[in-house]
């Protein structure tokens, strides 16, 4: 399977495991990776948002990028999340190919004073250091279609993960860069409307726990069976609602707590994420996970 084909499927975002002493433990991803590969997830991302990228030190991010490809062992495409200051981003990107990544995903800089022109310079420097295909992770629709077109015209850029709910802005962006593959960057619930506009595939944190559910949604979307896709998305609605609690601060926490409930301890979620889950939320999650496993 080509990289573009893999990106047009499910881009699974792996959690970052921690031990009781707050040290990263990449090897604990073994069962999660095996489950994803068995279900048919073709692309796995290390150092994405569900990986708590901004909660890691750059040294920890380097270690995750270095060790996860060996755990995957060629069974899926590896996308390395790249970001932070331009110096740190270049540092990560420069070693991504040697570490075993198939592409880099450049996080949109969170700097409050980032300009469209400055972001283009940032992407250009990271892409040159990586010498790999580039996926842009765009969260700010306000940059406009002209800026999107400029970014997509940079050497190496092959895809955009669109992580903004402004669907009209997505439509304009797709028209501005028709040669680029657009991917739904807001996970399963937003995949149907973005697919209808021309995006292909979606990102997912659910894959850490239940990749078969994500794959079933993708299969329905590819078949053009929107009623089936929406019904399957409704089945994960309670899970996604829990992740959205506390201003999305429970996003990773719910995934990690759910993994603990099935006997796969990947540790806590670091601040500023919410941890531990509120007692009521944990009780609802426990009931939900038990129902999924029983079904």
C-alpha positions in Angstrom: 0.0 0.0 0.0 1.3 3.4 -0.9 1.7 6.2 1.6 -1.2 8.2 0.1 -3.4 5.2 0.2 -2.6 4.7 3.8 -3.2 8.3 4.6 -6.6 8.0 2.9 -7.6 5.4 5.4 -7.2 5.7 9.2 -4.4 7.7 10.7 -4.2 6.2 14.1 -2.7 8.4 16.8 -0.9 6.4 19.4 -0.9 7.3 23.1 2.4 7.8 24.9 2.7 5.3 27.8 4.1 6.4 31.2 5.1 4.4 34.2 4.3 5.3 37.8 7.4 7.5 38.0 6.3 9.5 34.9 8.9 8.0 32.6 7.9 7.1 29.1 7.6 3.4 28.3 7.3 2.9 24.5 7.3 -0.9 24.7 3.8 -0.8 26.3 2.4 0.1 22.9 3.0 -3.5 21.7 -0.5 -4.8 22.3 -2.1 -1.6 21.0 0.0 -1.8 17.8 -0.8 -5.4 17.3 -4.5 -4.8 17.7 -4.4 -1.9 15.2 -2.5 -3.9 12.6 -4.9 -6.9 13.1 -7.9 -4.6 12.5 -6.5 -3.1 9.3 -5.2 0.3 10.4 -2.7 1.3 7.8 -1.0 4.4 9.2 0.1 5.0 12.8 1.2 8.4 14.1 3.7 8.9 16.9 3.9 12.3 18.7 0.4 13.4 17.7 -2.0 15.2 19.9 -3.4 12.0 21.4 0.3 11.2 22.1 0.4 14.3 24.4 3.1 15.7 22.1 3.1 19.1 23.8 3.4 17.4 27.2 6.6 15.6 26.2 10.1 17.0 26.4 11.9 17.1 23.0 14.1 14.3 24.3 11.1 12.1 25.1 9.6 12.9 21.7 12.9 11.8 20.1 12.8 8.6 22.0 9.2 7.8 21.0 10.0 8.6 17.3 13.1 6.3 17.5 11.5 3.3 19.2 8.0 3.1 17.9 8.9 2.2 14.3 10.7 -1.0 15.5 7.6 -2.0 17.5 5.5 -1.5 14.3 8.1 -3.5 12.3 6.8 -2.6 8.9 3.2 -3.7 9.5 1.9 -0.1 9.0 3.1 3.2 7.7 4.7 5.4 10.4 3.9 9.1 10.6 6.2 11.2 12.9 4.6 14.2 14.4 6.9 17.3 14.3 6.5 20.6 16.1 7.5 23.0 18.8 10.1 25.8 18.1 11.5 25.7 14.6 14.8 24.6 16.0 13.3 21.6 17.9 11.1 20.8 14.9 14.1 20.7 12.6 16.0 18.5 15.1 13.1 16.0 15.2 12.6 16.1 11.4 16.3 15.6 10.6 16.3 12.2 12.2 12.8 11.0 11.2 13.9 9.0 8.1 16.7 7.2 9.9 14.3 6.4 12.8 12.0 4.6 10.3 9.3 7.2 9.6 7.5 7.1 6.2 6.4 10.7 6.5 6.3 13.6 8.9 3.2 15.4 10.1 3.9 19.0 10.9 1.8 20.4 13.7 0.4 23.9 13.1 2.6 26.2 15.3 0.6 27.2 18.4 2.5 30.5 18.7 -0.1 33.3 19.1 1.8 35.5 16.7 2.2 33.0 13.9 1.6 34.6 10.5 0.7 32.6 7.3 4.0 33.6 5.8 5.9 32.6 8.9 4.2 29.3 9.0 5.2 28.7 5.4 8.8 29.4 6.3 8.5 27.0 9.3 7.1 24.2 7.1 9.8 24.8 4.4 12.6 24.4 7.0 11.1 21.3 8.6 10.4 19.7 5.2 13.9 20.3 4.0 15.3 18.7 7.2 13.0 15.7 7.0 13.5 14.9 3.2 10.3 12.9 3.6 6.7 13.4 2.4 5.0 16.0 4.5 1.5 16.0 6.0 0.2 19.4 7.2 -1.9 19.4 10.3 -4.1 22.5 10.0 -6.3 23.6 12.8 -6.8 27.3 12.1 -9.2 27.8 9.2 -8.8 31.6 9.5 -5.5 31.5 7.5 -7.7 31.3 4.4 -7.5 29.4 1.1 -4.6 31.5 -0.3 -2.4 30.6 2.6 -3.5 26.9 2.4 -2.6 26.9 -1.3 0.8 28.4 -0.6 1.5 25.8 2.1 0.3 23.0 -0.2 2.6 24.2 -2.9 5.7 23.8 -0.8 8.0 20.9 -1.9 7.3 17.7 -0.2 3.7 18.4 1.0 1.4 15.5 0.0 -1.6 15.8 2.4 -3.5 17.9 4.8 -5.1 16.8 8.0 -7.9 19.3 8.4 -8.8 19.7 12.1 -11.3 22.5 12.0 -15.1 22.2 12.1 -15.6 25.0 9.5 -16.8 22.9 6.6 -17.1 25.8 4.2 -13.5 26.7 4.9 -12.6 23.1 4.2 -14.4 23.2 0.8 -12.5 26.4 -0.1 -9.2 24.8 0.9 -9.9 21.7 -1.2 -10.7 24.0 -4.2 -7.5 26.0 -3.5 -5.3 22.9 -3.5 -6.9 20.2 -5.7 -3.7 18.2 -6.1 -3.4 17.6 -2.3 -5.1 14.7 -0.4 -7.3 16.1 2.4 -7.9 14.0 5.5 -10.5 14.5 8.2 -8.4 15.6 11.2 -11.3 15.6 13.7 -11.7 11.8 14.1 -14.7 9.6 13.3 -17.7 11.9 14.2 -16.6 14.5 11.6 -15.7 12.0 8.9 -19.1 11.8 7.1 -19.5 15.6 6.3 -15.8 16.0 5.4 -15.9 12.9 3.2 -18.9 14.4 1.5 -16.8 17.5 0.7 -14.0 15.4 -0.8 -11.8 14.5 2.2 -10.6 10.9 2.4 -10.0 9.0 5.7 -9.8 10.3 9.2 -7.6 10.5 12.3 -8.4 8.5 15.3 -7.5 8.1 19.0 -10.2 5.4 19.3 -7.9 2.9 17.5 -5.9 2.6 20.7 -8.9 0.8 22.3 -11.2 -0.4 19.5 -9.7 -0.1 16.1 -12.2 -2.5 14.6 -14.9 0.1 15.2 -12.9 2.7 13.3 -12.3 0.3 10.4 -16.0 -0.5 10.2 -16.7 3.3 9.9 -14.1 3.7 7.2 -15.5 0.7 5.3 -19.0 2.2 5.4 -17.7 5.6 4.2 -15.8 4.0 1.3 -18.9 2.2 0.3 -20.9 5.4 0.3 -23.2 4.0 3.0 -23.7 7.2 5.1 -26.6 5.7 7.1 -24.3 2.8 8.2 -21.4 5.1 8.9 -23.6 7.4 11.0 -25.1 4.5 12.9 -21.6 3.2 13.8 -20.5 6.7 14.8 -23.5 6.9 17.1 -22.3 3.8 18.9 -19.1 5.6 19.9 -20.9 8.8 20.7 -20.8 8.3 24.5 -17.1 7.6 24.3 -16.4 10.7 22.3 -18.6 12.8 24.6 -16.6 11.7 27.6 -13.4 12.7 25.8 -14.9 16.2 25.2 -15.5 16.9 28.9 -13.5 19.5 30.7 -13.0 21.6 27.6 -11.5 18.5 25.8 -9.1 18.1 28.7 -10.3 14.5 29.1 -9.5 13.6 25.5 -6.4 11.5 26.2 -7.4 10.7 29.7 -10.5 8.8 28.7 -8.4 6.7 26.2 -5.8 5.9 28.8 -8.4 5.1 31.5 -10.3 2.8 29.1 -7.0 0.9 28.3 -6.5 0.4 32.0 -10.0 -1.0 32.3 -9.2 -3.7 29.7 -5.9 -4.5 31.5 -3.5 -2.6 29.4 -1.9 0.0 31.7 -0.3 2.9 29.8 -0.2 5.1 32.8 -1.6 8.6 33.4 -2.2 11.6 31.3 0.1 14.5 32.1 -1.1 18.0 33.1 -2.6 20.1 31.7 -4.9 17.1 30.8 -7.4 16.1 33.4 -6.2 13.1 35.5 -7.6 11.1 37.1 -11.1 11.0 35.5 -13.9 12.4 37.6 -15.6 9.6 39.5 -18.9 9.9 37.5 -17.0 10.0 34.2 -15.0 6.9 35.2 -18.2 5.0 36.2 -19.8 5.8 32.8 -16.6 4.8 31.0 -16.5 1.5 32.9 -20.1 0.7 31.9 -19.4 1.7 28.3 -16.3 -0.4 28.0 -18.0 -3.4 29.6 -20.8 -3.1 27.1 -18.4 -3.0 24.2 -16.5 -6.1 25.4 -19.8 -8.0 26.1 -21.1 -7.2 22.6 
